[in-house]
Amino acid sequence: MLNAFVVTDPMCSWCWGMSKAIEEAAHQLADSVRFDLLLGGINVHGTQPIGEFGRRHLMKIWAEVEAVTGQKFGFTLPEDFIYNSTLPCVALEAVRRRSLAPPFGFLHRLQQALFESGENINDPLVVDAIATEFGWRPQEMLAELSDEALHGEVAEQFSTSRNFGTNALPAVLIEKDGSRQLLAGGYADSAMLIQLLNDQMKG
């Protein structure tokens, strides 16, 4: 069984664009590849709401991602939105800790909330409400978001992911002989990703 790690982030536009490709590859290669995720982090030191220039820039990126990948965007951003992905990443790690499984479903729901619905996934109440869709009790996630251990684990993932040349998200790593290496940096469609993984298993 080959281990593949998707370096991703709930606020990464191209990661949202590639989510269907990851899902299809994971489905087709379910018997031979074990998929996990590694959080990349976006603007993790940002503290100020995104300005008008930043909003226009993001809309251009979203239009490009939609054109290339077919993934849908709502082209709206919440007011006073701080483009710092630390909080939703901590939520993802909390879901992983509870479920003991890669939180791809929760990641997809966070991405959908931001990119399709324009919800503020940096608002703890929004993230807490999304968590209830996954069986959490109301306000349970709020407590997890201040957990120092979870923050430390997420910061370690941010740092680790950069060690593999994954400054451009998304990326896919594979694990061979106990070490990880970059397989694909940037967007790849499902056919390309499946071919790359099959080549590694043949080799």
C-alpha positions in Angstrom: 0.0 0.0 0.0 1.4 3.3 -1.1 1.0 6.3 1.2 0.0 9.6 -0.4 -0.2 12.9 1.4 -2.2 15.8 0.0 -0.7 19.1 1.1 -3.8 21.3 1.2 -5.5 24.1 3.0 -9.2 25.1 3.5 -8.5 28.6 2.2 -6.4 27.5 -0.9 -8.3 28.2 -4.1 -6.5 25.6 -6.2 -6.9 23.0 -3.4 -10.7 23.5 -3.8 -10.2 23.2 -7.5 -8.3 19.9 -7.1 -10.6 18.3 -4.6 -12.6 16.4 -7.1 -9.4 15.0 -8.7 -8.2 13.8 -5.3 -11.6 12.2 -4.5 -11.6 10.4 -7.9 -8.0 9.2 -7.5 -8.7 8.0 -3.9 -11.8 6.1 -5.2 -10.0 4.5 -8.1 -6.9 3.6 -6.2 -8.6 2.6 -2.9 -7.0 -0.9 -2.9 -3.5 0.3 -3.5 -3.0 3.9 -2.2 -3.8 5.3 1.3 -4.5 9.0 1.1 -3.9 11.4 4.0 -3.7 15.2 4.2 -1.0 17.6 5.5 -2.0 21.1 6.2 -0.1 23.8 4.3 -1.2 27.0 6.0 -2.1 30.3 4.2 -1.1 33.7 5.4 -0.8 32.3 8.9 0.5 35.5 10.4 -2.2 37.7 8.9 -4.2 39.8 11.3 -5.9 42.4 9.1 -9.1 42.0 7.0 -8.5 41.6 3.3 -8.7 44.9 1.4 -10.3 45.7 -1.9 -7.2 45.0 -4.0 -6.9 41.6 -2.3 -10.5 40.8 -3.0 -10.2 41.7 -6.7 -7.1 39.6 -6.9 -8.8 36.6 -5.3 -11.8 36.9 -7.7 -9.4 36.7 -10.6 -7.8 33.6 -9.2 -11.2 32.0 -8.5 -12.2 32.7 -12.1 -9.1 31.0 -13.4 -9.5 28.0 -11.1 -13.2 27.6 -12.1 -12.2 27.8 -15.8 -9.4 25.2 -15.5 -11.0 22.7 -13.1 -14.8 23.2 -13.4 -15.1 23.6 -9.7 -17.8 26.1 -8.7 -17.2 29.4 -6.9 -19.8 31.8 -5.5 -17.5 34.8 -6.0 -18.4 36.5 -2.7 -16.3 37.0 0.4 -17.5 37.8 3.9 -17.1 41.3 5.3 -14.0 41.9 7.5 -12.5 38.6 6.4 -9.0 37.8 7.6 -7.3 35.5 5.1 -5.5 33.5 7.7 -6.2 29.7 7.7 -4.9 28.9 11.1 -8.3 28.6 12.8 -10.0 26.3 10.3 -6.8 24.2 10.2 -7.0 23.7 13.9 -10.6 22.6 13.5 -9.5 20.1 10.9 -6.9 18.7 13.3 -9.6 18.5 16.0 -11.8 16.4 13.7 -8.8 14.2 12.9 -8.1 13.6 16.6 -11.6 12.6 17.3 -12.3 10.5 14.2 -8.8 9.0 14.0 -9.1 9.4 10.2 -8.0 12.0 7.6 -10.6 14.7 7.8 -11.2 15.0 4.0 -15.0 15.3 4.5 -14.7 18.2 6.9 -12.1 19.9 4.7 -14.4 19.7 1.7 -17.3 21.2 3.8 -15.1 24.1 5.0 -14.0 24.8 1.4 -17.5 24.6 0.2 -18.6 27.1 2.9 -16.0 29.6 1.9 -15.7 29.3 -1.9 -19.3 28.5 -2.8 -21.3 30.2 0.0 -19.0 33.0 1.0 -19.1 32.1 4.7 -16.5 33.2 7.1 -14.7 30.0 8.1 -12.5 32.2 10.4 -15.5 32.8 12.6 -15.5 30.2 15.4 -19.3 30.1 15.5 -19.4 29.3 11.8 -16.9 26.5 12.2 -18.7 25.2 15.3 -22.0 25.1 13.3 -20.3 23.1 10.5 -18.9 20.7 13.1 -22.5 19.9 14.2 -23.2 18.6 10.7 -20.5 16.0 11.5 -22.0 14.8 14.7 -20.4 17.3 17.2 -22.6 18.9 19.8 -23.0 22.6 19.7 -20.1 24.5 21.2 -17.9 21.4 21.4 -15.7 22.7 18.6 -15.3 26.1 20.3 -13.4 24.5 23.1 -11.1 22.6 20.7 -10.2 25.8 18.8 -8.3 27.1 21.9 -6.5 23.9 22.5 -2.8 24.7 22.7 -1.7 21.2 21.8 -3.8 21.3 18.6 -2.3 24.7 17.7 1.1 23.2 18.1 0.4 20.2 15.9 -1.0 22.5 13.2 2.0 24.8 13.4 4.3 21.7 13.0 2.4 20.6 9.9 2.7 24.1 8.4 6.5 23.9 9.0 6.8 20.3 7.8 4.9 20.8 4.6 7.3 23.5 3.5 10.3 21.1 3.9 9.2 19.2 0.8 9.1 22.1 -1.7 5.4 22.6 -1.3 5.3 26.4 -1.2 2.8 26.2 -4.0 -0.4 24.5 -2.9 -1.8 22.0 -3.5 0.9 19.3 -3.7 1.0 15.6 -3.3 3.7 13.7 -1.5 4.4 10.0 -1.4 6.0 7.9 1.3 8.6 5.4 0.2 10.9 3.4 2.5 10.0 5.6 5.4 10.7 8.9 3.7 8.4 11.4 1.9 9.1 13.0 -1.5 7.2 15.4 -3.7 5.2 13.7 -6.4 3.2 16.6 -7.8 3.5 20.3 -7.0 0.5 22.4 -8.0 -2.8 21.4 -9.7 -3.1 18.0 -11.3 -6.2 16.6 -12.8 -7.4 13.1 -11.8 -6.0 11.3 -14.8 -2.5 12.8 -14.3 -2.5 12.1 -10.6 -3.6 8.5 -11.1 -0.9 8.0 -13.7 1.8 9.5 -11.5 0.7 7.2 -8.6 0.5 4.1 -10.8 4.0 4.9 -12.1 5.3 5.0 -8.6 3.8 1.6 -7.7 5.2 0.1 -10.9 8.7 1.4 -10.0 
